[in-house]
């Protein structure tokens, strides 16, 4: 997480005792996508089928 948001922000997130929404975390750039409730696994399956995960696996540091 420190590579995505920096040490100070990561420390703030971890120690804040705040519950962050997926939208909050997405806006911070920590995660790449937000799916509807219950759709995470089906979305990942579709990404695998469409070959979208190969892009990230081929370049894991793309978003850092």
C-alpha positions in Angstrom: 0.0 0.0 0.0 2.9 2.4 0.7 3.9 2.1 -3.0 0.4 3.2 -4.0 -0.3 6.0 -1.6 3.0 6.7 0.3 4.0 5.9 3.8 2.2 8.7 5.6 -1.2 8.0 3.9 -0.8 4.3 4.4 0.0 4.8 8.1 -3.0 7.1 8.4 -5.3 4.5 6.8 -4.0 1.7 9.0 -4.1 3.6 12.3 -7.3 5.7 11.8 -9.7 2.9 12.9 -11.9 4.2 10.1 -13.9 1.8 7.8 -13.3 2.8 4.2 -15.7 2.0 1.4 -14.5 0.4 -1.8 -15.2 3.7 -3.5 -12.9 5.5 -1.1 -10.1 2.9 -1.6 -10.6 3.1 -5.4 -10.4 6.9 -5.4 -7.1 6.7 -3.5 -5.7 4.4 -6.2 -5.2 1.4 -3.9 -7.5 -0.8 -5.9 -8.2 -0.9 -9.7 -11.8 -1.7 -9.8 -15.0 -1.8 -7.7 -17.6 -4.4 -8.5 -21.2 -4.7 -7.4 -21.8 -6.8 -4.2 -21.4 -10.4 -4.9 -19.9 -9.8 -8.4 -16.1 -9.9 -7.5 -15.5 -13.5 -8.4 -17.7 -13.5 -11.6 -15.9 -10.3 -12.7 -12.5 -11.9 -12.1 -13.6 -15.0 -14.1 -14.7 -12.8 -17.0 -11.3 -10.9 -16.9 -9.5 -14.3 -17.0 -11.6 -15.4 -19.9 -11.1 -12.1 -21.8 -7.3 -12.2 -21.1 -7.4 -9.0 -19.1 -5.4 -10.5 -16.3 -2.6 -11.3 -18.6 -1.9 -7.6 -19.0 -1.5 -7.2 -15.3 0.5 -10.4 -14.8 2.8 -9.4 -17.6 3.5 -6.0 -16.0 2.7 -6.2 -12.3 4.3 -2.7 -11.7 2.2 -1.0 -14.3 0.1 1.0 -11.7 2.9 1.7 -9.2 
